[in-house]
Amino acid sequence: MGLDKKIVLASGNKGKVREFVTMFNDLGLNIVPQTELGVGDVPETGTTFVENAIIKARHAAEITGMPAIADDSGIEVDYLNGAPGIYSARYSTLEGSKDYGTGDTDKNNNLKLLDELKDVDDEALRTARYQCILVYMRHAADPTPIICQAAWEGIIMKEQVGNNGFGYDPLFWLPEYSMSSAQLDPAEKNRISHRGKALRLLHNELTRLYEAQAST
């Protein structure tokens, strides 16, 4: 089967779309967000980042008939046995969570994480990492999707610092930079982040695919 260079991205997030378009521009790929193709969100019923990324990619591929890329990402805190994990984006809305009342989901999530770690003073116990899983499926029934995974290590701070980024960035301390992820220059963040590293891995895999196709 020939490889189609028009690929649906299982997201409508404009920031993600820009990242993917920029990363794969040299391969001549036409990355189209699923929202432009009438594809809605699908329930993320998996128990791992990998399962949820596959669910999203398969859903987009099935509806559009196109190859698809999807990602699933979040933050894991070692003291919390990997939580929030796959629930990172909706951590403060999980059953049993208190109402932080800010109306800002990112801010509420950060406040809940601070609450969960409020009695943990030892920095060595506040270690965490961002995880990103990227999945490429040639079609909805692809039995061997390409799966790329990358992590970004850090420490959860005791207060929010910085105005860049999103999600848990204001709490994610990077010892080697002596600043939070939310204080990083956006270009530098994209270079060293979990998603940036996973994107480069996927770029390498797709490059090999298209080069192999061109040589046959």
N, C-alpha and C positions, 0 to 999 in steps of 0.2 A: 504494500500500500504506500503510495506517495505521501509525503508529509505536506500538509496544508500550512501555508504561512499566515493564514488568517486564524487567529486564536482568540477565544473568548476568555476574558478574565472574570472569574467568579466573584466579582465585587463591583460596587458602584462608587467606592471611595475615590475621590479625585486625586488625593495625595498618592494612593497606591497606584492608580492608573499612570500618573506621571512617572513614578519610579520604574514601573515595568516598561513603559514605552521607551524611556531613556536607556535602560539597561539592554534592551534587545533591538535597539535601532540599527545597530551594525549588521544584524542578521537579516534585515529586511522584513521583520515580522510586523504584521498589522494586529496590534493588541486592541481588542474591542471590549469595553466594559459590558457586563451582562445586562445592565440597566438599559443600554441602547438597543438591546435585542429582545426586550420584553421578558427577561428572565428575573423572577423574584427570588427572594431569599428562601432557603430550605432549612427546616429544623435541624440543628446540629445535635444529633442524638448519640454521637460517638462518645466514648469514654477516654479518648486520647486525642492529641493534636493531629496525629496521622489519620485517624478515622474521620475526624471532622473535615479535614482538608480533602480527603477522597470523596466524602459525601457531597461537598460543594462542587468539586470539579466534575464528578459524574452527573450531577443534576444539571449543570450548565451545558455539558456536552450532549446530554440526552435531549434537551429541549431545542438546542440550536443545530445539532448535527455537526458541530465543529469541534476541533481539539480544544482542550480547556486547561487553564492554569488556575489553581486555587491555593490560598495559604490559610494557615491557622496558626495563631501565635498567642503568647501570653507570658506571664511571669510566674516563676516557681520560687517559693521561699522555703528554705531547708527546714527551719524551725517549725513550719506549719505543714511539714510532710508533703511539700510540693504545691500546696494551695497558694494562691487562687487557681493556678493551672488553667485548665480549659474554661474555667468560669471567670477568667480575669476581667472580661469586658462587662460582666454583670454581677460582679462580686457583691456589691452593696445592695443588690435587689434579691439575693438568695433568701429563701425562707429563714426566718429567725433574725434577719439583720434589722438593726434599728434604723429609724428614719433620720437621716442627717439633714434633711430639709434644705439643701443648697440648690436643688434643681439642676445640678451639674453632675452627670454620672461619673466622669473622671474624678472630680473632686470627692464625691461620695466614696468611690472605691478606695482612694488614697486614705481618706479618714478612717474607713473600716480597717484597712491594713495597719494603720498606726495604732488603732485600738487593740488589734490582735497581738501586737508586739509591744504594748505599753510597759509590760513588766520585764522585758528582755533588754538588759543593759549591755551585755557582752556583745561587742561588735562581731566577734567570731561566730555568734549564734544567729546573726541577722544576714547571713549570706544568702544570695538569691541569684537567679539568672533569668533573662529573657530567652524564650525559645521561639523559633520560627520553623515551621514545616511548609515547604512548597511542593505541590504535586502537579505533574503534567500528565494528562491523559490524551492519547491520540483519538480516542472515541469513548463513548460511554461504557462499552464492554471491554475496555483495555485491561487485559489480565496482568500486565506488567507496567504499571504507571511508573514514571520517574519520580522518586521521592528524594528531596534534598532537605537536610536538617542542619541548623546552625544555632549556636547559643552565644550569649553575651553575659559575662559574669560581673557581679557587682554586690553591693551591700545596701540594705534598706536603712535609710536615714531616720532620724527621730523627728524631723520636720521637713516640710516641703521647701525646696530651694530651686529657683530658676523659672524662666517664663517660656522657654522653647519646648518643642516636643509636645507630647500628649500622653495620655494614660498614666502610668506610674513613673514617668521620667523625672518629676520633681523629687521623688523619694529614692531614686536609683543612683547611688554614689559609686563613682569610678575611681578607685584609689590611685591608679596610674596617671589619672588626669587631675586629681585633687578637685573634682567638681562633680556635680550631678549631671545626669544625662540631659536634663532640661537647661543646663548652662552651656552645653556644647554648641559649637557652630553647626548648623543643620547639615552642611556638606560633609563635615568631619563625622557627624553622627551616622550619616548614610554610609560612610566608608567602613566604619567599625562595628556597626550594629548587627544584631542577629539577622534582621531582614536583609541588610546589605550583603552580609556574608552568604546567606542562603541564595540570594539572587545571583551572585557570581558563580556559585556552584551549579545552579540551574542553567546559567548562560553557557558554562563549559559543557554540560550534558547536551544541550540543544545544538551547540556548535558541532559536536561530534556526530549527532544524528543527521544534520543537514549536509555535513561534509561526506558522510557515508553514502547518503542518497545521491549526491552529485557525482560520486565516483562509480556508481553502478549503471 
